[in-house]
Structure formats: C-alpha cells, structure tokens
C-alpha cells in the first residue's frame, strides 16, 4: 500500500493560487495582492491573461511580476471599482478578519481592498486562527511617530519592535517604517482597527476587519477548502 506524502506548504500555495482563478471576472481588471501565495496566483493568472483587462497591484514587487508575465497593470487612481481583490493573509479568523503586512505592503493592500466589492483570501491552513494576534501585528507608521506608537502598545501590555532590513529600519513602498507588535490578543478586530487607526502617526494598522475577506480559499491536506463569510 502506497502512502502519498502530505502536500508541502509550497504545493498548498500553488493549489489555492490556481483555485482563485474561478473568482476572476472575465473582461475586468482584477485586484492583486502581495506575497508568496499571491505569486502563485499571478503565475496562474498569466495562463488566462487574454481574458482579463489587467490588474491593479498592491506592491512594486507584484507589479513587476505581473508586467514580466505580460499582464497590464493599472494605477489605483485610474480605477473606480474592482469586482474582486485576491490576496493572502498572515492570519485569518473564523469571521474573515485578517492580519496582513508580513510583506510590508499593508497600506497599499488596504487601498486596493477598499476598491473591491469582494476580497478573496488565499492561504494555507496554518494561517487559520481562533483569535488574531499570534502573528506579530504590522503597523505602518510615519518615522517620527514610531517611539510614541510603540509606547502606546506597551501601555496595552504588548511589545512593538521596529522592523529592520540589513540593520536599518525597513522603508515601505510609501517611504514609512513598520512596527511589528507582539503580545496582542485581538478579540474585537473591528474596534481594535478603528481605535489604532486614530493614533497620531499611524498610517495603517495590519488588521483587516473593515476590509475583511468575503471568501477564504484554504489549502489543506484534503485539498482546497472554501470558507465563506
């Protein structure tokens, strides 16, 4: 009797990336996110590029990959609305609320998500959590506010650390810095997102509750599981 080896995380990402094609509306512009799972979706999207008008992308990296595969990329300002935005998540809960920003593109991701009528999250099953907060929460901040925002998180019992790249503060596509916050359990994602968004110097908090997923395609050992919210 032969045992098939369990699918690797990479294979699960490929599966959900391909499954997301069914949500792409022919003849329209599709919203495309950022990250390793989205890269699999972009590769799959290239196989049907003749059926779509193009894409709006949430990062420089995704834009470069789309263009390299011959998919036209539109500026978000050129588009009034999108029927669908397809992106990954660092965490997703049972209501479709997400934590995003592990790849530092959270602000642009939130902008493109706001243009879309439907957010389709593509992820592997390790990203599904009972409550958000296990993954360090990314918060994009204006550099002069970083210490102040970190102190506000400390007052909540959390620890905020400036994200570094090659020993220097990472600079986002928007010219800002990112704090990664540990020690949170986010039981009310909507209220949490609204609250932190009001703090002076916060550009974007990586909780996606106001722009939550309407569908999540979850890569599991049994194949792709569709969760609808």
C-alpha positions in Angstrom: 0.0 0.0 0.0 1.5 3.3 -1.0 1.2 6.4 1.2 1.1 9.7 -0.6 3.4 12.3 1.0 1.5 15.2 2.5 1.5 18.3 0.4 4.2 20.9 1.2 3.3 24.5 2.1 4.5 25.5 -1.4 2.2 23.0 -3.1 -0.7 24.2 -1.0 0.0 27.7 -2.1 0.0 26.6 -5.7 -3.3 24.9 -5.2 -5.1 27.9 -3.7 -3.4 30.2 -6.3 -5.0 28.2 -9.1 -8.3 27.9 -7.3 -8.6 31.7 -7.1 -8.9 31.9 -10.9 -12.6 31.0 -10.6 -13.2 34.3 -8.9 -11.6 36.4 -11.7 -14.3 38.1 -13.7 -13.5 37.9 -17.5 -13.1 41.3 -19.2 -12.4 43.1 -16.0 -9.5 44.5 -14.0 -8.5 42.2 -11.1 -7.0 43.4 -7.8 -3.8 41.6 -6.9 -2.1 41.5 -3.6 1.4 40.7 -2.4 3.4 37.7 -1.1 4.5 34.2 -1.8 0.9 32.8 -2.1 -0.1 35.6 -4.4 2.9 35.0 -6.6 1.4 31.5 -7.3 -1.9 33.3 -8.2 -0.1 35.7 -10.5 1.5 32.8 -12.3 -1.9 31.1 -12.7 -3.4 34.5 -13.8 -0.9 34.6 -16.7 -2.5 31.5 -18.2 -5.8 33.4 -18.7 -4.3 36.9 -19.3 -6.1 37.2 -22.6 -9.4 37.0 -20.8 -8.8 40.0 -18.4 -8.2 43.7 -19.0 -5.4 43.8 -16.5 -4.6 44.2 -12.8 -4.3 46.8 -10.0 -1.4 45.7 -7.8 -0.7 46.4 -4.1 3.1 46.5 -4.3 6.1 47.2 -6.5 7.1 43.5 -6.3 3.7 42.3 -7.6 3.6 45.0 -10.3 7.0 43.8 -11.6 5.9 40.1 -11.6 2.6 41.0 -13.4 4.4 43.1 -16.1 7.0 40.4 -16.6 4.2 37.9 -17.4 2.6 40.4 -19.9 -0.3 41.4 -17.7 -1.2 45.1 -18.0 -1.1 47.0 -14.6 -3.3 50.0 -13.9 -2.8 52.7 -11.3 -5.4 52.5 -8.5 -6.4 56.1 -9.3 -7.5 55.0 -12.8 -10.0 52.5 -11.5 -13.3 53.4 -9.9 -14.0 49.9 -8.5 -12.9 46.3 -8.8 -15.2 43.3 -8.6 -12.6 41.3 -6.8 -9.3 41.6 -4.9 -7.2 38.4 -4.3 -4.6 38.4 -1.6 -3.0 36.3 1.1 -3.1 36.8 4.9 -0.7 36.2 7.8 -3.7 35.2 9.9 -7.4 34.8 9.3 -10.1 34.1 11.9 -13.5 32.4 11.7 -15.2 35.7 10.7 -12.9 36.5 7.8 -11.0 39.2 9.8 -7.3 39.1 8.9 -3.8 40.3 10.0 -1.7 41.3 7.0 1.5 43.2 6.4 4.2 40.5 6.9 5.4 41.5 3.4 5.3 45.3 4.3 2.6 46.2 1.7 -0.3 46.6 4.1 -1.2 50.2 3.2 -1.5 49.6 -0.5 -3.2 46.3 0.2 -5.9 48.1 2.2 -6.3 50.7 -0.5 -6.9 48.1 -3.2 -9.1 46.1 -0.9 -11.3 49.2 -0.4 -11.8 49.4 -4.2 -13.0 45.9 -4.4 -16.6 44.5 -4.0 -15.2 41.2 -2.8 -12.0 40.1 -1.0 -10.9 36.6 -1.8 -8.2 35.5 0.7 -5.8 32.7 -0.4 -3.9 31.0 2.4 -2.7 27.6 3.7 -4.4 26.2 6.8 -1.6 27.2 9.1 -3.0 30.8 8.8 -6.4 30.0 10.3 -6.6 31.1 14.0 -9.2 31.3 16.7 -8.2 34.9 17.6 -5.9 37.3 15.8 -2.6 38.3 17.4 -0.3 35.2 17.4 1.4 36.6 14.3 3.2 39.9 15.1 0.9 42.7 14.0 2.4 45.0 11.4 1.6 48.7 11.8 2.9 51.2 9.3 3.9 54.5 10.9 5.4 57.8 10.0 9.0 57.5 11.2 8.9 60.4 13.8 5.9 58.7 15.5 7.5 55.2 15.9 8.6 55.6 19.5 5.3 57.2 20.6 3.2 54.4 18.9 5.4 51.8 20.5 4.8 53.3 23.9 1.0 53.2 23.3 1.2 49.5 22.6 3.4 48.9 25.6 0.7 50.5 27.7 -1.6 47.8 26.4 0.9 45.1 27.5 2.3 44.5 24.0 5.8 44.8 22.6 6.4 46.8 19.4 9.7 46.5 17.6 10.8 48.5 14.6 11.2 46.2 11.5 14.8 46.2 10.2 16.3 45.3 6.9 20.1 44.9 6.7 20.4 46.5 10.2 18.4 49.7 9.1 14.7 50.5 9.6 12.8 48.9 6.7 11.3 51.6 4.4 8.0 50.7 2.8 6.9 51.5 -0.8 5.3 54.6 0.8 8.5 55.8 2.5 7.4 54.9 6.0 8.5 52.5 8.8 6.8 49.4 10.3 6.4 48.3 13.9 5.8 44.6 14.5 3.7 44.2 17.6 3.8 41.0 19.8 1.7 40.1 22.8 -1.8 41.0 21.5 -5.0 39.0 21.5 -7.4 40.9 19.3 -10.9 39.8 20.4 -12.8 42.7 18.7 -10.9 43.3 15.4 -13.3 46.0 14.2 -13.0 48.1 17.3 -9.2 47.5 17.5 -8.7 48.5 13.9 -10.8 51.7 14.3 -9.0 52.6 17.5 -5.4 52.2 16.4 -6.2 54.0 13.1 -6.9 57.1 15.2 -3.5 57.2 16.8 -1.4 60.1 15.5 1.4 58.9 13.2 -0.3 55.5 12.4 -0.6 55.2 8.6 -2.2 51.8 8.6 -2.8 49.0 11.1 -2.5 45.5 9.7 -5.9 44.4 11.0 -8.2 43.9 8.0 -11.6 43.9 9.7 -13.3 46.7 7.9 -12.0 45.2 4.6 -12.4 41.6 5.7 -12.4 38.6 3.4 -15.7 37.5 1.9 -14.2 34.2 0.9 -11.1 32.3 2.0 -9.6 29.5 -0.1 -7.7 27.5 2.4 -5.1 25.0 1.3 -5.4 21.8 3.4 -4.1 18.3 3.3 -7.5 17.4 1.9 -7.3 20.0 -0.9 -8.7 23.5 -1.2 -11.4 24.2 1.4 -13.7 27.2 0.7 -14.8 29.3 3.7 -17.5 31.9 3.0 -18.2 34.7 5.5 
